[in-house]
Amino acid sequence: MQFKKKLFSEARKTLELAVEDKAAQHIEIYDHLGDVCIALGDREAAIRAWEKGLEHATDSRRDQTTRTNVSRKLEQAKSKSASK
C-alpha cells in the first residue's frame, strides 16, 4: 500500500522490518524491497534484496514465476551498475 502511494521511504522501513523476522523471509517480500530501493535510487540495496530473495524461493509455481521476474530485474540492475 505504501509503495502504491509512493511512500517509498516508509515502505522500505516496513519491508526491512519484515525481513528481520526469519519466518517472514520470502522471495516476494525481498522483491518488493528491491522495487522500493530502485524507486529510491539505491540500486546496490535493490541488488542485495533481489539476490537474497532468490535464496528464499521455493519450488511452488508462484515462487518460480516470481523468481523469473526477480532474475530479470537483477540482471537489468547489474548491467546498469556495470555500465557506470
C-alpha positions as CSV (number, residue, x, y, z in Angstrom):
1,M,0.0,0.0,0.0
2,Q,2.8,2.4,0.9
3,F,4.5,1.6,-2.4
4,K,1.4,2.4,-4.4
5,K,1.1,5.7,-2.6
6,K,4.7,6.4,-3.5
7,L,5.7,6.4,0.2
8,F,8.9,4.7,-0.6
9,S,10.9,5.5,2.5
10,E,8.1,4.3,4.7
11,A,7.7,1.2,2.6
12,R,11.4,0.4,2.8
13,K,11.3,0.7,6.6
14,T,8.3,-1.7,6.8
15,L,9.8,-4.2,4.4
16,E,13.2,-4.1,6.2
17,L,11.5,-4.8,9.5
18,A,9.6,-7.7,7.8
19,V,12.7,-9.5,6.6
20,E,14.3,-9.3,10.0
21,D,11.7,-12.0,11.0
22,K,13.2,-15.3,9.8
23,A,9.7,-16.7,9.4
24,A,8.7,-13.8,7.1
25,Q,11.7,-14.1,4.7
26,H,10.1,-14.8,1.4
27,I,11.0,-14.0,-2.2
28,E,8.0,-11.7,-2.7
29,I,8.9,-9.5,0.3
30,Y,12.5,-9.2,-1.0
31,D,11.2,-8.5,-4.4
32,H,9.1,-5.6,-3.1
33,L,12.0,-4.4,-1.1
34,G,14.2,-4.4,-4.2
35,D,11.5,-2.4,-6.1
36,V,11.3,0.2,-3.3
37,C,15.1,0.5,-3.2
38,I,15.2,1.1,-7.0
39,A,12.4,3.7,-6.6
40,L,14.6,5.4,-4.0
41,G,17.7,5.3,-6.3
42,D,19.5,2.7,-4.2
43,R,20.5,0.2,-6.9
44,E,23.0,-1.7,-4.7
45,A,20.5,-2.3,-2.0
46,A,18.0,-3.5,-4.6
47,I,20.5,-5.9,-6.0
48,R,21.2,-7.3,-2.5
49,A,17.5,-7.6,-1.8
50,W,16.7,-9.5,-5.0
51,E,19.7,-11.8,-4.5
52,K,18.6,-12.6,-1.0
53,G,15.1,-13.2,-2.3
54,L,16.3,-15.7,-4.8
55,E,17.8,-17.7,-1.9
56,H,14.3,-18.0,-0.4
57,A,12.4,-19.1,-3.4
58,T,10.5,-22.4,-3.0
59,D,9.5,-24.8,-5.7
60,S,5.9,-23.5,-5.8
61,R,4.7,-22.2,-9.1
62,R,4.1,-18.8,-7.7
63,D,7.7,-18.6,-6.3
64,Q,9.1,-19.8,-9.6
65,T,7.2,-17.1,-11.5
66,T,8.5,-14.5,-9.0
67,R,12.0,-16.0,-9.4
68,T,11.9,-15.4,-13.1
69,N,10.8,-11.8,-12.7
70,V,13.3,-11.1,-10.0
71,S,16.1,-12.6,-12.1
72,R,15.2,-10.2,-14.9
73,K,15.2,-7.2,-12.6
74,L,18.5,-8.3,-11.1
75,E,20.1,-8.8,-14.5
76,Q,19.0,-5.3,-15.5
77,A,20.2,-3.7,-12.3
78,K,23.6,-5.3,-12.5
79,S,24.1,-4.4,-16.2
80,K,23.3,-0.7,-15.3
81,S,25.7,-0.9,-12.4
82,A,28.4,-2.3,-14.6
83,S,27.9,0.4,-17.3
84,K,28.7,3.2,-14.8
